[in-house]
C-alpha cells in the first residue's frame, strides 16, 4: 500500500469525524454551562445546541451548515510527506464537496467567483514544523467566528489591562454574531504573521486546560471571568456563559513592537488530530 492510499483513508475519516462530531471536552463544557444557567432562554439555547450535536453525530451530518475552510498543521515526521498529504487533502475536499458532506465555501477573494471543490488559491491552508511531535492537526473554521478575528499592533508600552480591554471590546462588539458560547484565543508577540498562527494553534488545547506558565494561567482564568460578566450568553441572548474558555499564548517579539492576535471559535470547535502509534496513524481528539 502506498503512502498516498494510507494517508487518504485516515485523513478522510478524520475530516468527516471532525465535521460531524464535537470533541468530548467541548461537549462536557457545554453540558456544564447548560446546568449552571438560570435564564430560561439561555437554558433553551443550550438544550437546542446539545440536541443538534446529538443529531449530527447519529446521522453523520455536519455540525453546522457552514462547514468552513480547512487549516492543517503538520508536525515532526509528517513534514517530510507534505506534498503527499496536500495532494490527498485536495482529493478528499473535492470528493466530500461533490457529495455534499462539505459545503462549497471557497471563492476568489476579488471576483467572488466560486472555486470548485474548496481547493485552490492557497486552500487548504497548511503549516509546517510548528511542533516537535509527530502529528497532523486539522481544524475547520467557519466565517461567523473568523469575521471577528483581529490583529492589533500595540505600542510596546501597553500593559495587560490594555490587552484585556481590546479583547473585551472585540468580544462585546461580536455579541451573538460568532455563535457563542465561544472559545477565545489570544496570542501576544512574535511577528504579525506568527502571532496569528499561534492564536489559531492554541485552539487545539482542551477546554479547561491551563497554560503551563502560572502567570498566564491566572490571566486566562481572570479574563474568562470578565468575558462572561459581559452577559452575552449562548447565541448572544444573555446568560452566564458566553465564553467556554480562554487561551493565552506568548511569543518573543521585537523590542519596538507588540503584536496581539485574537481568534474566536464558535461552540462547534471542529478540531482533530492524527498521531502515529506503534507505526499506525490513529485519529484522536
N, C-alpha and C positions, 0 to 999 in steps of 0.2 A: 504494500500500500504506500502510495507516495505521500509526501508531506502535504501536498495540496488537498488530497482527499481527506486526510486525517484532520487538518485544521478546519476545513469547510464544515464537516459534520459537527464538531464541537462548538464552533463559532455560531452556526445556525441555531443549535439548541439553546445556547446562552442568550442570543438576541431575542428569541421567541419567549424564553422564560422571563427575561428582563422586562419585556414589553407587556406581559400578561399577568405577572405575579409581583407582589410587593415584598421587599426584603423583610424578614422576621422582626428585626429591630424597629423598623418603621411601623409595622403592623402593631407591635406591642405598645409603642409610644402613642399611636392613635387611640387605642383602646383605653389606655390610662387617662389620656386627655378627655375622652368621652365621659369617663366615670366621674371626673372631678368637676365637670361643667355644671353650673346651676341654672343657666339660661335654657329655657325650653327650646328656643330657636337653635342655639348652639348645639344642644344635645341632638336635635333632629338632623342637623347638618352632619355631625359625626356619624350618626347611625346610617345616613344615606351613603356616606363615603365608605364605611366599613362594609355595608351591603353590596355596594358596587364592586369593591375589591373581591368579595366572595364570588360574585357572578363572573367576573373576568377570569378568575382562577379556574372555576369549574368548567367554563365554556371555552377557555383558551382565547379570550377576546382581549384586545388592547385595554389597558387601564384607563386610557384617555384617548379621545378622538384625535388629539394632536400627538402623534407618535414620535414627533421630534426629529432631530438630526443626531447622528452618531459621533461620539467622541471616544477615542481609543488611546490608552497608554500602554506601550509595550516596554516591558522591563526585563533586565537580565538577558538570558539566552534567546529570548524571543525577538530581540532587536535584530539578530542575525537574519531571521526569516521575515523581515519587514515586508519585502516585496511580495513574497508568497502570501502572507497574511492579508496585505492590502488587496491583492487580486481576488482572494477568496471572499473578503468582505464585500467587495464590489459586486461579485456574482450573487452573493446572498441578498444584498439590499435590492438588487434588480428583481430577483425572483420573488422575494417577500412583498415588494411593492406591486408586482404584476398580479399576485394572487390576493391582494387586499389585506395582508397581515400588517403592512406598514402603509400609512397614508402618503401620497406623493406631495411632500412638503417643499422640495428643493426648487428654487427658481434662480434665474440670472439676476444678480443684485441690481443691475441698471435697467435692463429691458423688462424684468419681471416675467419673462417667458419661462414656463415650467421646464425643468430638466428631468428627462425620463429616468426612472429607476432610482432617484435620490442619490445619484453618483455623478461627480464631475465638479470642476472648478474648486478643487480643494476639499471636496467631500468624498468619503468620510474623513474626518479630522483625526490625524494620527500623530502622537508624540512619542519620542524615543528615549530610552535610557534614563528615565527620571528616578528610578529606584534600583537598588542592588538585587532585590528578589527576582525570581523568575515568575513573571505573571503577565497576563493580559487583562487589563481593566477596561470595562466598557460602560458607557453611560449614554442614555437617550435623554435629550433636553428639549422640551417644547418651547414655543415662542412666548408663552404667557409670562413665565418667570424670567426668561432670557431678556425680555424687553426692559427689565428693570435692573439688569446687571450694570455696574458702574465702575469706572476707573477715575480716580481723583488724584491729581498731582499736588500734594500738600507742600507747604514750606517746611523745611526741616525743623523749624521752631515749634510746630504744633505738638500738642500732648494727647494723652489718652482721651481726655474729655472732648477734644475737637473731633477725634475719630468716632467716638460714641455718638456725638451729635449728628455727624454725617450719616451713620448707619440708621439711627432712629428716624431722622427726617426722610431718608430714602424709603424706609420701610413703611412709614406712615403715609407717604405720598402714593406708594404702591397699593396700599389698602388691600381690597379683595381681588385686585387685578392679577395677582400672582397665585391665585387659588390656594390661600392659606388653609390649614397651618403649614408654614413653610420651614425650610431649613436654611439658615443664614450663614454664609461663609465669608470671612473677612481675611484677606492676606495683606501684609504690610511689608514694604521694602522690595529689594531686588530691582529689576528694570521694569518699565511699563509692560513689557511683554511677559516677563517671568512671573510677575505678581498676579496677573490674570489667570495664568495656567495654575499657579499654586492655589488660588482660591477655588478653582474647579476640582483639583485633586483632593482637597480637604473633604469634599462631599462623600468620598469613599470611607471616611471614618464613621463608625457606628454611632447611632443616636445614643447620647449619654456618655460616650467615650471622650474623656477629657484629654486636653493637651498634656504631654509629659512634663512640660515646664509648669511649675506650681503657680507662678505669677499669671501666666496665660490661662491656666485652668480656672483660676479665680475670676479672671476677667471674663471668660466665656460665661460663667455662671451669673455674674452680675449683669452682663449685657442681655442675657436671655431673660432674666427677671424684668429688666427695664423694658425690653421689647414687648413682653406680654402684658405689661402695665398700660400699653397703648390701647388695650381693649379692642384689638382688631378682630380677634376670634376667627373661627372657621368660615371660610369663604367671605371674610370681611364683614360679617353680620353681627359682630360683637361677641365677646366671651373671654374666658380666662386664658385660652391657648390659641394664639395666632402664630406662634413660632414653636416648633418642636425642639429645636436645638440650635446652638451657635457654635461655629468652628472658627478659631483664630490661628493663623499661621504667620510666622515672622521670618523674613529673609534679610541678609545683609544688603546694604544699599550704598549708593554714592553719598558722600558727605554733604553734597549740595542739593539733595532731593529726598522726597518721601512719598513714593507711590503707594496708594491704597486701592485694592480691588475688592469689590463686593459682588458676590454671586448668590443668587437665590435658587432654591429648588422648591417646586410646589410639593404638596403632600405625597404625590406619586414620584418618589425619589427612585428613578429607574437606573440602578447601577448593579453590576455583577462582575465577577472576575473568574478567570481560568488560571489554575496553577498546575504545575507538574508534580504529581505524587507517584512515587515508585515508577517513574518512566511514562506515566499516562497523564493526559490532560483531564483535569477534574474541575467541574463547574461548582462554584460556591458563592455565597453571599459576601 
